[in-house]
Amino acid sequence: MIWPSGHRYVLLSLFLSLSLLNTHTHTHTKQSVWERVANWLEEGPPDNPPPRRRRNLDEAQDMGDLVDIRQAEFVQSLRPYTKYVSKLRELENRPLLSFVDVKDVKKGLVLESSSIEEKEVRDAYVGIFRAVLNQVFRDCDWCRELVVMESSSLTLLDATVPSSSLQTTPTQALKSQEGSRAVSYFGRSIVTGDFDGDGKIDTAIGAPGYGTAGRSQVGAATISYGNNETMLIEGYKIRSRFGHALTVLDFNLDGFDDLVVSAPFESWDDNETVVPYEQVTSFRYWGSTYVYFGSKVGLDVKNVFEIDTQDDFTMMGLTLESGDVNGDGKDDLILGTPSSSFKYNSSLEDAQSIDLGGVFVFVSTSSRIGGNTLNLRADCDVCMEGPQGYDEFGYSISTYEKYMLVGAPGHRTESSDFPTGAVYVYEQGKLLGVVEGDEELAEFGSQVSISSRTGTVAVSSPSSGSSYLSSHLRGGNVVTFALNDLISALENKTVVSMSSISTQSNLEAGEGGLRLSRFGTTVRWLKSDGSLAIAAPMWTKGAIPLLSKFREAGSVYIWSEDNLPSGSVKDIEKSCSNVIHGSFSHGRFGLSMASPNSGVLLIGSPLADSSDGNLEMAGVVDTYQL
């Protein structure tokens, strides 16, 4: 695990006590930690965390299946290392990581790898350990069953670090809003519009983790009207995570903006029956999407328009967008299902349909009436499915005039063993071609955004980087290019590589705290003033991020459209017009953004604790005057 220190790099890690691990585990006591990791890579973790680590739902209220979610995230973070299973089994009980000097953070720790000749293998070991470590220090207690740290190392991580490693916020927020409950993830999504037609800006903020006792993670959306009135719309079904994604459009063409809210993890039909946590036996994850029509008195929360499905694991609405798909000048509703596994092509094997993804368009018309329900696949006006398994087609979506670009960060080229990512290009629903990423595990296409003013395209690869450490250790990059150049490149070809398209800017986050930042996780061309805003939600200030008490606070970088740098840029902070650093440890500042008017930017930190420290991961939304 390599970190910059001046112009030199130091090796950072933590002490891995294998002997303690073997005495602490409640099962597999004869297995080494590396063998256990290998088993997990092949088979996945146990179905549930150790029971003694579970929180009582009635006591924790809205904690819900948080531990289960983190477990799934952990498994995802280990996916790139499946090819090293045999190598891990060869390690047995061998310690790979040890302290040099716990008092001197510049020295850090050493990777005991003198006999491991393959650099790629050494980097994989470090990447695996980092994935485990990241979970341990986000209160994932069950991970201690896998990795047990010496008490001294835990003390070191909790100790006060030099003041130079603490976060600062150069641009002060004009206003801050906080979630009302623990683990509500308030600010996971933000949109603005005019729901009551009074000419004032209204704001909707999603809190997908919101819940109450016995109704975990029903989710909610908070509406703040321009006249200072507020209202809360709660989700309908437990663990549905209502509010995960939001978008705004005039869906029924009555002149009022309408609010669209997704609940991608809905699993049950019965709205009234509360299913106790201990009785939940399956998660179907169908998902639903709800449309609340605007009016002179605001959003109508009684006559709700709904789009549903009963295809298992569709997770409808993980992505929501609005844009003109049919060319009539009116924005249409676009739903992305990047994790869906259903298939229109019955010739595909089941294994080939995993994470195909899909994009579904519902055209805006005056016939959209509150209280109606449509089926996702049966009633969509334009229906598109990912062409191959693990594509995650629909992970990001953006439109411009008659074109629609769809990101598929899991896409694999014919010659690659790992995903390179891709962007699919459509013209009024017809596929023109595919742009493939050039770097494995870079997640090219995670974000796609097109400037409404100039048609300039920005595409992110948040796991890109020059280092072949874990993809989760890379800084990320964002490329910008003219849409016309992309269309020209596809005139005589159906598939082109990103390297064949002339780029305007190549923003590479490879320095300082940006090395771990996942720069490009959120990318937005701000309609208010044409600026390009890019978030690095895992940005951490300081030479040794893992020792900082303010890890993963996040940052947002802004460039005016007229002053985008040309060529390759590595010094991100010096090239941008403005930078705003988050001030909450693990807040993931920048996971959501919205710009209601020129010079104003709303930024979410959905994993931030409340300012008084009493509500864990309540979430915060800050408003900035740029």
C-alpha positions in Angstrom: 0.0 0.0 0.0 2.0 3.0 -1.3 1.5 6.6 -0.2 3.3 9.7 -1.3 5.6 11.5 1.1 7.2 14.5 -0.6 8.6 13.1 -3.8 9.1 9.6 -2.3 6.8 6.8 -1.6 6.5 5.0 1.7 4.9 1.6 2.3 1.9 1.8 4.7 0.1 -1.2 6.3 -1.0 -2.5 9.6 0.0 -5.4 11.7 -1.8 -8.6 10.9 -1.8 -10.9 13.9 -2.4 -14.4 12.5 -1.8 -16.1 15.8 -4.5 -14.1 17.5 -6.9 -14.7 14.6 -6.6 -18.5 14.9 -7.5 -18.3 18.6 -10.3 -15.8 18.2 -12.4 -17.3 15.5 -15.5 -19.3 16.4 -15.3 -21.5 13.3 -12.6 -22.6 10.9 -10.1 -22.4 13.8 -7.5 -24.4 11.9 -7.5 -22.2 8.8 -5.1 -19.4 8.2 -6.5 -16.0 7.5 -5.4 -16.3 3.9 -7.1 -19.6 3.4 -10.3 -18.1 4.8 -10.1 -15.2 2.4 -9.6 -17.7 -0.4 -12.7 -19.6 0.6 -14.7 -16.3 0.7 -13.5 -15.4 -2.8 -14.8 -18.7 -4.1 -17.9 -19.2 -2.0 -18.8 -15.9 -0.5 -19.1 -15.1 3.2 -21.5 -16.8 5.6 -25.1 -16.0 5.0 -25.3 -13.9 8.2 -22.8 -12.1 10.4 -22.2 -13.7 13.8 -25.4 -13.4 15.8 -23.7 -11.8 18.8 -22.8 -8.9 16.6 -26.3 -8.1 15.5 -28.2 -5.1 16.9 -31.7 -5.5 18.1 -33.9 -3.8 15.6 -36.3 -2.3 18.1 -33.4 -0.8 20.0 -31.5 0.4 17.0 -34.7 1.5 15.2 -33.3 2.4 11.8 -30.1 0.3 11.8 -32.0 -2.4 9.9 -29.8 -4.7 7.8 -26.9 -2.3 7.8 -24.5 -5.0 8.6 -25.8 -7.1 5.8 -25.3 -4.2 3.4 -21.7 -3.8 4.5 -21.1 -7.5 4.1 -22.2 -7.3 0.5 -20.1 -4.2 -0.1 -17.1 -6.2 1.3 -17.7 -9.1 -1.0 -17.9 -6.7 -4.0 -14.6 -5.1 -3.0 -12.9 -8.5 -3.0 -14.2 -9.5 -6.5 -11.1 -8.3 -8.4 -8.9 -10.8 -6.5 -10.6 -14.1 -7.4 -7.7 -14.9 -9.6 -5.3 -15.1 -6.6 -7.2 -17.8 -4.7 -4.4 -20.4 -5.2 -1.7 -18.0 -4.2 -3.5 -17.1 -1.0 -3.8 -20.8 0.0 0.0 -21.1 -0.4 0.6 -18.5 2.3 -0.6 -20.6 5.2 0.0 -18.7 8.4 2.7 -16.5 7.1 2.6 -12.9 8.3 2.9 -10.4 5.5 2.6 -7.1 7.3 4.4 -5.7 10.3 5.1 -2.4 12.1 8.4 -0.6 11.6 7.9 2.1 14.3 4.4 2.8 15.7 5.6 6.3 16.8 6.9 7.4 13.4 4.0 7.6 10.9 6.5 8.5 8.1 8.0 5.0 8.4 4.7 3.3 8.5 4.8 -0.5 8.1 6.6 -2.9 5.9 5.3 -5.6 3.5 7.3 -8.7 4.3 7.5 -9.8 0.7 11.1 -10.4 -0.1 10.5 -13.9 -1.3 7.4 -12.9 -3.4 8.9 -12.0 -6.7 5.7 -11.1 -8.7 4.8 -7.5 -8.1 1.2 -8.1 -9.2 0.8 -10.7 -6.5 2.3 -8.5 -3.9 0.0 -5.7 -4.9 -3.0 -8.1 -4.7 -2.1 -9.0 -1.1 -2.0 -5.4 -0.1 -5.3 -4.7 -1.9 -7.1 -7.6 -0.1 -5.8 -6.4 3.2 -6.9 -2.9 2.5 -10.4 -4.0 1.6 -10.6 -5.9 4.9 -9.2 -3.0 6.9 -11.6 -0.5 5.3 -14.5 -2.6 6.6 -13.1 -3.1 10.1 -12.9 0.6 10.7 -16.4 1.4 9.5 -17.9 -0.5 12.4 -18.2 -3.7 10.6 -17.6 -5.8 13.7 -18.0 -9.1 12.1 -14.9 -8.5 10.0 -12.9 -9.0 13.2 -13.8 -12.6 12.8 -11.6 -12.5 9.7 -8.9 -10.2 10.8 -8.0 -9.5 14.4 -5.7 -6.6 15.1 -3.4 -6.2 18.1 -4.8 -3.7 20.6 -1.8 -1.5 20.0 -2.6 -1.1 16.3 -6.2 -0.2 17.2 -5.0 2.4 19.7 -2.7 3.9 17.1 -5.5 4.4 14.6 -7.7 6.0 17.2 -4.9 8.3 18.4 -4.7 12.0 17.7 -2.9 12.7 14.4 -1.0 15.8 13.5 -3.1 18.9 12.8 -1.9 18.9 9.2 -4.0 15.8 8.6 -7.2 17.4 9.7 -9.9 18.5 7.2 -10.6 22.1 6.4 -13.3 23.6 4.4 -12.0 26.6 2.3 -15.5 27.4 1.1 -17.9 27.8 3.9 -21.5 26.5 3.6 -24.3 29.0 3.6 -26.7 26.4 5.0 -26.6 22.9 6.3 -29.4 20.4 6.7 -29.1 17.1 8.6 -30.9 13.8 8.6 -33.3 13.3 11.5 -32.4 9.6 12.2 -29.3 7.5 12.5 -28.2 5.6 9.3 -30.7 7.6 7.2 -28.2 8.5 4.5 -29.8 11.9 4.2 -28.4 13.5 1.1 -27.9 10.3 -0.9 -29.8 12.1 -3.7 -30.7 15.7 -4.3 -32.8 17.4 -7.0 -34.4 20.8 -7.5 -37.5 22.0 -9.4 -40.7 24.1 -9.1 -43.4 21.7 -7.8 -46.0 24.4 -7.0 -45.4 26.7 -10.0 -44.7 29.8 -7.8 -41.4 30.6 -9.6 -39.4 29.7 -6.5 -36.9 26.9 -6.3 -38.0 23.8 -4.4 -35.6 21.1 -3.2 -36.1 17.3 -2.7 -33.5 15.3 -0.7 -33.5 11.5 -0.5 -32.7 9.6 2.7 -32.9 5.9 1.7 -31.9 4.6 5.1 -34.6 6.4 7.0 -36.7 4.2 9.2 -38.5 3.7 12.5 -38.8 0.9 15.0 -40.0 -2.2 13.1 -39.9 -0.4 9.7 -36.2 -0.4 8.9 -35.0 1.5 5.8 -38.4 2.4 4.4 -36.6 5.5 3.2 -37.9 9.0 2.8 -37.7 12.2 0.8 -37.7 15.6 2.4 -39.3 18.4 0.3 -38.4 22.0 1.0 -40.5 24.5 -0.9 -39.3 28.0 -1.8 -41.9 29.5 0.6 -40.0 27.7 3.5 -42.7 25.0 3.9 -41.4 21.5 4.3 -42.9 18.0 4.1 -41.7 14.4 4.5 -42.7 11.6 2.1 -42.0 8.2 3.7 -41.4 5.0 1.8 -44.1 2.3 1.8 -42.3 -1.0 2.4 -39.5 -2.0 4.8 -36.0 -2.1 3.4 -37.1 -0.6 0.1 -34.7 2.3 0.5 -37.2 4.8 -1.0 -35.3 8.0 -2.0 -32.2 6.2 -3.3 -32.5 8.1 -6.5 -34.6 11.2 -7.6 -35.3 13.1 -10.8 -37.5 15.9 -11.8 -39.6 16.4 -15.0 -43.0 17.4 -16.2 -44.2 13.9 -16.7 -47.9 14.7 -17.3 -47.2 17.9 -19.3 -49.4 20.2 -17.1 -46.8 22.9 -16.6 -45.7 21.8 -13.1 -42.5 19.9 -12.3 -43.1 16.4 -11.0 -40.9 14.5 -8.5 -39.8 10.9 -9.3 -38.6 8.7 -6.4 -37.2 5.2 -6.7 -37.3 2.5 -4.1 -35.0 -0.1 -5.8 -35.0 -2.7 -3.0 -38.7 -3.2 -2.5 -39.4 -6.9 -2.0 -42.9 -7.4 -0.6 -46.5 -6.8 -2.0 -48.2 -6.1 1.3 -48.0 -2.4 2.3 -49.6 -2.9 5.7 -47.9 -5.9 7.2 -44.7 -5.2 9.1 -42.3 -8.1 8.7 -40.1 -8.5 11.8 -36.4 -8.6 11.0 -35.9 -12.0 12.4 -38.7 -13.4 10.2 -37.3 -12.1 6.9 -36.3 -15.0 4.8 -35.8 -13.6 1.4 -35.0 -10.4 -0.5 -36.6 -10.3 -3.9 -35.4 -6.7 -4.7 -38.0 -6.0 -7.4 -38.0 -2.3 -6.8 -40.6 0.4 -7.6 -40.6 3.9 -8.9 -43.1 6.6 -7.7 -44.2 9.8 -9.5 -45.6 12.6 -7.4 -47.4 15.2 -9.7 -46.9 18.9 -9.0 -49.8 21.3 -8.7 -50.6 24.8 -7.4 -50.6 23.4 -3.8 -47.4 21.4 -4.3 -46.8 17.7 -4.8 -49.8 15.4 -4.7 -48.9 12.6 -2.3 -52.3 10.8 -2.4 -52.7 10.1 -6.1 -49.4 8.5 -6.8 -48.3 7.2 -10.2 -46.3 4.0 -9.8 -44.1 1.8 -12.0 -43.5 -1.7 -10.7 -42.2 -5.1 -11.6 -42.1 -8.6 -10.2 -38.9 -9.7 -11.9 -36.6 -10.8 -9.1 -33.4 -8.7 -8.5 -34.4 -6.0 -11.0 -33.6 -3.3 -8.4 -35.6 -0.8 -10.5 -34.5 2.8 -10.2 -30.9 2.4 -9.0 -30.5 5.1 -11.7 -33.0 7.8 -12.5 -32.7 10.4 -15.2 -34.9 12.7 -17.3 -34.2 13.7 -20.9 -35.7 14.0 -24.3 -35.5 10.5 -25.8 -38.1 10.7 -28.6 -37.1 14.1 -29.9 -40.4 16.0 -29.1 -38.6 18.6 -27.0 -40.1 17.2 -23.8 -38.1 15.4 -21.1 -39.0 11.8 -20.6 -38.5 9.5 -17.6 -35.5 7.1 -17.8 -35.1 4.3 -15.4 -31.8 2.4 -15.1 -31.6 -1.2 -13.7 -27.8 -1.9 -13.8 -28.0 -4.9 -11.5 -31.0 -6.6 -13.2 -30.5 -10.1 -14.5 -33.7 -10.7 -16.5 -33.2 -11.3 -20.2 -35.2 -10.7 -23.3 -32.8 -13.0 -25.2 -33.9 -16.5 -24.1 -30.8 -18.1 -25.8 -28.6 -16.6 -23.0 -27.6 -19.0 -20.3 -28.5 -18.0 -16.8 -24.9 -17.3 -15.9 -24.7 -14.9 -18.9 -27.6 -12.8 -17.7 -26.1 -11.8 -14.3 -26.0 -8.0 -14.0 -27.0 -7.5 -17.6 -28.6 -4.2 -16.7 -31.3 -2.4 -18.6 -32.7 1.1 -19.5 -36.4 1.8 -19.7 -38.0 5.0 -21.0 -41.5 6.2 -20.3 -42.5 9.1 -22.5 -44.1 12.2 -21.0 -47.7 12.6 -22.1 -50.8 14.3 -20.8 -52.3 10.8 -20.3 -50.2 10.2 -17.2 -52.7 10.2 -14.4 -52.2 9.9 -10.7 -53.3 6.6 -9.2 -52.3 4.6 -12.2 -49.7 1.7 -12.2 -47.5 0.6 -15.1 -45.3 -2.5 -15.5 -41.7 -1.8 -16.2 -41.2 -4.2 -19.0 -44.7 -4.5 -20.4 -45.4 -0.7 -20.6 -42.1 0.9 -21.3 -42.0 3.0 -24.5 -38.3 2.3 -25.1 -36.8 -0.9 -23.6 -33.1 -1.6 -23.8 -31.1 -4.5 -22.3 -27.4 -4.9 -21.6 -25.8 -7.2 -24.3 -23.7 -9.3 -22.0 -23.5 -10.5 -18.4 -21.9 -8.2 -15.8 -22.1 -5.2 -18.0 -24.1 -3.2 -15.4 -25.7 -1.5 -18.4 -27.6 1.6 -17.2 -25.2 2.5 -14.3 -25.2 6.0 -15.7 -27.4 7.8 -18.3 -27.2 11.2 -20.0 -29.0 12.8 -22.9 -28.4 15.6 -25.3 -30.7 16.5 -28.2 -31.5 13.2 -30.0 -28.6 11.3 -28.4 -28.5 9.2 -25.2 -25.3 7.8 -23.7 -25.5 4.8 -21.3 -22.6 3.8 -19.1 -21.7 0.1 -18.5 -18.7 0.0 -16.1 -18.7 -3.8 -15.9 -18.3 -4.3 -19.7 -15.6 -6.6 -20.9 -13.8 -6.5 -24.2 -13.1 -9.7 -26.1 -9.4 -9.6 -25.2 -9.7 -8.6 -21.5 -9.9 -10.9 -18.4 -11.3 -8.1 -16.3 -13.9 -5.4 -17.1 -12.8 -2.3 -18.8 -16.1 -0.5 -18.9 -18.0 1.0 -21.9 -20.4 3.7 -23.0 -23.3 2.8 -25.4 -24.4 5.5 -27.8 -28.0 5.7 -28.9 -29.8 8.0 -31.4 -33.5 8.2 -30.6 -33.5 4.7 -29.2 -31.3 3.1 -31.9 -27.8 1.9 -31.0 -25.1 3.6 -33.0 -22.1 1.9 -31.3 -20.0 1.3 -28.2 -17.0 3.1 -26.8 -14.9 0.7 -24.8 -12.5 1.7 -22.0 -8.8 1.0 -22.3 -7.9 0.1 -18.7 -8.9 -3.0 -16.8 -10.8 -2.5 -13.5 -11.0 1.3 -14.2 -14.9 1.2 -14.3 -15.0 3.4 -17.4 -18.6 4.6 -17.8 -19.4 4.8 -14.1 -20.6 8.4 -14.8 -21.6 10.0 -18.0 -22.7 13.6 -18.2 -23.2 15.8 -21.3 -23.2 19.6 -21.2 -26.6 21.0 -22.2 -24.8 24.1 -23.6 -22.1 22.7 -25.8 -22.6 18.9 -26.0 -19.2 18.3 -24.4 -19.1 14.8 -22.8 -17.5 13.9 -19.5 -17.0 10.2 -18.7 -15.4 8.9 -15.5 -13.3 6.0 -14.5 -13.2 6.2 -10.7 -10.9 3.3 -10.3 -8.4 4.3 -12.9 -4.7 4.9 -12.0 -1.2 4.4 -13.0 -0.5 2.1 -10.1 -1.5 -1.5 -10.4 -2.5 -1.8 -6.8 -6.0 -2.6 -6.1 -8.6 -0.8 -8.3 -9.9 0.5 -5.0 -6.6 2.2 -4.3 -6.5 4.1 -7.6 -7.4 7.7 -7.8 -9.7 7.8 -10.8 -9.9 10.0 -13.9 -12.4 11.9 -16.0 -12.1 12.5 -19.8 -13.9 15.2 -21.7 -14.5 15.2 -25.4 -16.9 16.6 -28.0 -20.0 14.5 -28.7 -19.6 15.2 -32.4 -16.1 13.6 -32.4 -17.7 10.5 -30.8 -20.4 10.3 -33.4 -17.8 10.7 -36.2 -15.7 7.9 -34.7 -18.7 5.6 -34.9 -19.7 6.3 -38.5 -17.9 3.3 -39.9 -17.5 1.2 -36.8 -19.8 -0.3 -34.2 -17.1 -0.5 -31.5 -14.3 1.9 -30.9 -11.8 2.4 -28.0 -11.7 5.5 -25.9 -8.1 6.0 -27.0 -9.2 6.5 -30.6 -11.3 9.6 -29.7 -9.7 13.0 -29.5 -10.1 14.2 -25.9 -10.2 17.8 -24.7 -9.2 17.0 -21.1 -7.8 14.0 -19.2 -8.1 14.8 -15.5 -6.1 12.2 -13.6 -6.3 12.0 -9.8 -3.0 10.5 -8.9 -1.5 12.8 -6.3 -1.8 13.2 -2.6 -5.1 12.4 -0.9 -6.6 11.8 -4.4 -4.8 8.5 -4.7 -7.6 6.8 -2.8 -10.3 9.3 -3.6 -12.4 7.6 -6.4 -12.4 10.8 -8.3 -15.3 10.8 -10.8 -17.8 9.0 -8.6 -20.1 11.9 -9.3 -19.9 14.0 -12.4 -22.2 16.9 -13.2 -22.4 19.6 -15.9 -24.2 22.2 -13.9 -27.1 23.5 -16.0 -27.2 26.7 -14.0 -23.8 28.1 -15.2 -22.3 25.4 -17.4 -19.6 24.5 -14.9 -18.2 20.9 -14.6 -18.3 19.5 -11.0 -16.5 16.3 -10.2 -16.6 14.6 -6.8 -13.9 12.5 -5.1 -16.0 11.2 -2.1 -13.2 9.2 -0.6 -10.6 12.1 -0.6 -8.6 12.3 2.6 -6.2 15.0 3.6 -2.8 14.0 5.0 0.2 12.0 4.0 -1.1 8.8 5.6 -4.8 8.7 5.1 -5.4 5.5 7.0 -4.2 7.2 10.2 -6.3 10.3 9.7 -9.3 10.7 12.0 -11.0 12.5 9.1 -10.8 9.8 6.4 -13.0 9.8 3.4 -14.4 13.2 4.0 -14.6 13.8 0.2 -14.1 16.8 -2.0 -15.7 18.4 -5.0 -13.7 20.1 -7.9 -15.3 22.7 -10.2 -14.2 23.9 -13.6 -15.9 26.6 -15.6 -16.8 25.3 -19.0 -14.8 28.0 -20.7 -11.7 27.3 -18.7 -11.4 23.5 -18.9 -7.7 22.5 -19.1 -6.5 20.8 -22.2 -4.4 17.6 -22.3 -3.4 15.5 -19.4 -3.8 17.1 -16.0 -2.6 15.5 -12.8 -2.5 18.4 -10.4 -6.3 18.5 -10.0 -6.5 21.2 -7.3 -4.4 23.7 -9.1 -6.2 23.3 -12.4 -9.8 23.7 -11.1 -11.6 27.0 -10.6 -12.8 26.0 -7.1 -12.4 23.1 -4.7 -14.6 22.3 -1.7 -13.4 19.8 0.9 -15.9 17.9 3.1 -15.6 18.3 6.8 -17.1 15.1 8.1 -15.0 12.0 8.6 -16.4 9.2 6.4 -19.1 11.6 5.1 -18.4 10.8 1.4 -19.0 14.5 0.5 -20.0 14.8 -3.1 -22.0 11.6 -3.6 -24.8 13.8 -4.7 -25.0 17.3 -6.1 -27.6 19.8 -7.5 -27.3 23.3 -8.7 -30.6 25.2 -8.7 -29.3 28.5 -9.9 -26.0 30.2 -11.0 -23.4 30.2 -8.3 -25.3 27.9 -5.9 -24.4 24.3 -5.3 -26.0 21.7 -3.0 -23.6 18.9 -2.0 -24.6 15.8 0.0 -22.5 13.9 2.6 -24.9 11.0 3.1 -22.6 9.0 5.5 -21.8 11.9 7.8 -22.7 11.8 11.4 -24.9 14.5 12.9 -23.0 17.6 14.1 -23.6 16.7 17.7 -22.3 13.2 17.1 -25.5 11.5 18.4 -26.7 10.2 15.1 -24.4 7.9 13.2 -24.5 8.4 9.4 -27.6 10.6 9.6 -26.3 12.5 6.5 -25.8 16.2 5.8 -26.5 18.5 2.8 -24.6 21.7 2.5 -25.5 24.7 0.3 -22.5 26.7 -1.1 -22.3 30.1 -2.8 -19.5 29.6 -5.3 
